Amino acid sequence: MNHPIHRVTAFEVVGPYSLRIRFEDGLERTIDFSPMLAGELFGPLCDRSLFQQVRLDEEVHTLVWPNGADFDPATLYDWPLYAEAFAAHAKQWQLAPA
């Protein structure tokens, strides 16, 4: 089975919770993360100042935040395939008891 390995090479903040992400093959994808910002890990990123502290981890080639939140670069690359499922999970996280 062939599983492509993708790497984030650059990003730019383009909205309150949106990033334009560039990958090793030149693909650029703009992702609005706001539907994902719920739960223990991603919920704190609702704080715009924390969200905007995103950085590129040069070792694993993906986006990371100071609170430990991150995404697999392959997931970011194929975001249109996963966006609805992530949003559905985030709604469940909002309903989960603390």
N, C-alpha and C positions, 0 to 999 in steps of 0.2 A: 504494500500500500504506500502510495506516495503522498506525503503530507507537506505542502509547501511551508517553508519557514519565511516569515516576513519580519522586517525590521522597520521601526519608525526612525526616520532620519531627521525630521524637523517638525515643528508645529508652530501655530500662531493662534492666540486668543482672538476670536472674531465676534464674540458676543458674550453676554453675561455667563452663559454656561456652554458656549459653543467653541469648538476648536477646529481649525483647519490642520489636518495631519498629512504629512508627506511620508511616503514609503520608499524603500530602496529601489524600486523599479520605476519611480516617478509618479505613481498614482497619488493623487491628492483626494482626500475625503473630508468633508465638513460634517461634523457630528455635533448635534445638540444633545448634551448629556442630561438636560433637565428632567426628562421622564425617568431617569435612573436614580435621581438623588433622594433615596429613601433608605431606611434600614441603618444598621449599626455602622457599616463600613462607608457607604456612599452618602448617607443622610447628612453627615457633617459638611459635605461639600456644598450644601445649600448656602453656606456662608461664602459669599462671593470672594472675600479676601483669601479664604482657604482654597477655593477652587482655582483661583488665579496663581496659586503657588505651585501649580503643576510644573514638572520638569521632565526632561528626557533622561532616562537612566541609560547611560552609554554602555553599560555592561549587558543588560538584557534587552536593550533597544525598544523600550516601550515608555509610556507615560506613567508617572508615579506622582502621588501627592504625599505631603508630610505625615498624614494620618495612616499611611500604609495602603490606601486604595490604589489599585492599578488595574490594567486590562491586558490580557494576552494580545500581543501585536497582531496575531492572526485574526482574532475576534474584531479588532478595530479595522483591519483590512477588509474583512467580509461583513462589516457592520449591517448592511441592508438585510442580510440573512438572519441576524440576531436581534435587531432593534425591538421588534414586537415582543419577543419572548422576554427580553430584559425588562421592558416596560411592564409586562404582566407580573413578573417576579417582584418588581419594585412596589407595585400596588399591594401585593401580598405582604411585603415587608412592612408597609404602612399600617396594615391591619393587625399585624402580630403584636401580642402583648409584650410590653417592655420587661 
